[in-house]
Amino acid sequence: MSAGLDAHFIDVRGLRARYMVRGSGPPVLVLHGWGASIEAVYPIVGGLAPVATVYALDLPGFGRSDLPPQPWGVEDYQAFVAAFMDALEIERPA
């Protein structure tokens, strides 16, 4: 994915996060691995977009999203993802 991708930014829990949305259909949320960004999951997004509305998110501290205010654990990232889903009204993603 190039720097010119059609990405969006949203403020969630006081942090600015980059995300993208592709396709239409049932919602699917794709999360990158540790140390990566949405560029790493772009092939997955492209493969699922013909059959689903695919959301990809740069988690805090990765890609072009803000750094968290202190080191985060799994629970912090889980709460952030849940708040992101609430903000975009993503219900029951695969």
N, C-alpha and C positions, 0 to 999 in steps of 0.2 A: 504494500500500500504506500502510496507516495504522500509527500507532505501536503499535496493538494486534495486529500480525501475530503469527502463531504461529512466532516465531523461537527459535532455540537458540543457545547459546554453547558454544564448545569451546576448550581451550587447545592450541595448536599451536606448537611451537618457542618456547615461553615467552611467547607472545602470546595474548590472549583475542580470539577471532574470532566474529562473529555470522554465522549461516547459517540457511537454511530448506530444508525438504524438502517436496515436494508430489508427489502422484500415485503411480503404480505402473507397473512395466514396466522396460525396459532403462534403465540409468543415463545421465543427461545432466547435464553440469556447465555452468552458465551463469555467465559472469563479466561484471561490469559494466565500463564504460569508465573512463578516467582521470577522477578527480574526481567519480565517481558512487557509487552504493551499490546494494544489492539492490532498493531501491524502483524504480530505473530499469529493471530487467529483469523486474519483476513481470508485465507483459503477456506476455512470452515464457514465463515459468514457467507462467502460467495456460493458455497455448495448448498447451504440451507435456504438461502434467500428465495429460490423459486417456490418453496413450499411452506415458508414460515416468515413471520416478522422477527428478524434477528437483531438483537441488541448486543453490542460489544462495548465494554467499559474499560478505560484505563483506571485501575485501582489506585487509591491514594499512594503517592510516592513512586509511581511508575508512569512511563509514557509522558503525556503532557498534563497529568493531573497534579494537583498540589500535594506537597509533602504533608503527612499528618503532623500534628504539633509535638508528638513524642513517639517513640517506637510503639507500634501496634502489634497486638497478638491476633490470633484467629477470631476471637470474639468481636474485636473492634472491626475487622474487615467484614465479618458477617453482618454486624449492625449497619455498616455503611451500605452494603449491597441491599439489604432490606429497605433502608431509607431511600436509596436510588430507585428501587422498584416502586415504592410508594409514590415518590415524586413524579414518576412517569406513568403511574397507574398500570403497571405491568402485573397482571394477575396470573398466578399458576403457570409460570414458564416451565418449559421442558429443560 
